[in-house]
Amino acid sequence: MVLEKVFLPEGVQDLLMKDCHHRRLIEGRLMEEWVKQGYMEVSSPTLEYYDLFRQGEQMLRGNKMFKLIDAKGDLLVLRPDGTLPIARMVATKMKDMVYPLKICYIQDIFRLDQEQAGKQREFRQAGVEVFGVESYEADGQVIITAIESLKALGLSDFQIEIGQTKILQSILDSMAVTTDEKDEIIMLIHNKNFSTLESLLEKLDIDPKTRLILKEIPNLFGTPQGVMESVAALPINDNIKRALEELQQICHMIQAYGFGQYISVDLGMTAPLGYYTGIIFKGFTKDLGTILCSGGRYDRLLMSFGMNCPATGFALLIDQIRKALHLGQQKKKESGPPYYLLVSHEGRHEEVAKEATRLKKTGCIVEVSLLKDPQAIDIYAKRRGVDKIIEIGEKK
């Protein structure tokens, strides 16, 4: 029984001093960046009603949530998603605010077998949401904010893949197939399982043009220009053409900001959550096999709370970004302020206090040594990453 207390439950982790410090630096830099862009910070509770995440299109699987029952018998969950609570908050407490409304947050998410967070059940998420604007400019600006955020953190070798849910949804809505068959098609396209997808499509009673487009969708990824040229050869309808024009406008906007090298298009990308209604995207580094950020447009989500309000946004996975930086996969490293260790000799406490105050005012990290042995001080300084030892007074 004693041994069980020293182990952690599956999917959670301790963060020691260095990791905590690095996480705080990341969060501080993100919040500084977002406030400069007009975003306002909010925070939602860790506990929410289970039913919030089981309504209509925003349904999350019950077996993916941590559930508990309160003293009244109500079924609660630990927050399994960041966007839904913010949407609830906006619809119930912010209707009279000035729109467009730009919101940001940093909070913990709890989810069972969460693939995007490396199987962690508790992970840190930072996000932005823009409410009240239905335009490609809003989607483009959100993706630009995601790029600027990753760059501000020191990441450079990353890619943002952009998809468009309206394309696949338009095709599926025109097909006389069951919901299960639609879900299977979506899954096979998402996994780019070409052979199984082709076999399934041959069995279904659908017209040849639709079958051809569905077969080709998993192959439609790459540069924006290359994908658009490939799509032009397919027999697409007017709805798909409008969705592609919207996607193309967003890509042109991002390129106009000078960020064209960071984006690619994947028309086979599917939304992990059911509430997305248009543009979706995800960001990753080539060397880290997990997603760093994801987001998109969700125009119908707030209708569940009695408010007709379009919205778009994204979330960053803080600990995945921390790992990418820590692994040294990026050229730019997090340096931090200078770190000094003050060593007092002959009880020179007043001089130590003055020097510590002076250095702290310049933004330095200052620690007064509690050790007296010179060798022990040197070892401690090396292990802690101290830049300089400052000795005050003469050694005895």
Secondary structure, DSSP 8 states (H G I E B T S, - for coil): -TGGGGS--TT-----HHHHHHHHHHHHHHHHHHHHTT-EE----SEEEGGGGSSGGG---GGGS-EEE-TT--EEEE---SHHHHHHHHHHH-TTS-SSEEEEEEEEEE-TT-GGGTT-SEEEEEEEEEES--SHHHHHHHHHHHHHHHHHTT--SEEEEEEEHHHHHHHHHTS---HHHHHHHHHHHHTT-HHHHHHHHHHS---HHHHHHHHHGGG-EESHHHHHHHHTTS---HHHHHHHHHHHHHHHHHHHTT-GGGEEEETT---SSTT--SEEEEEEESSS-SEEEEEEE-TTGGGGGT----EEEEEEEHHHHHHHHHTT-SSS----S-EEEEEE-TT-HHHHHHHHHHHHHTT-EEEE-----HHHHHHHHHHHT-SEEEEES---
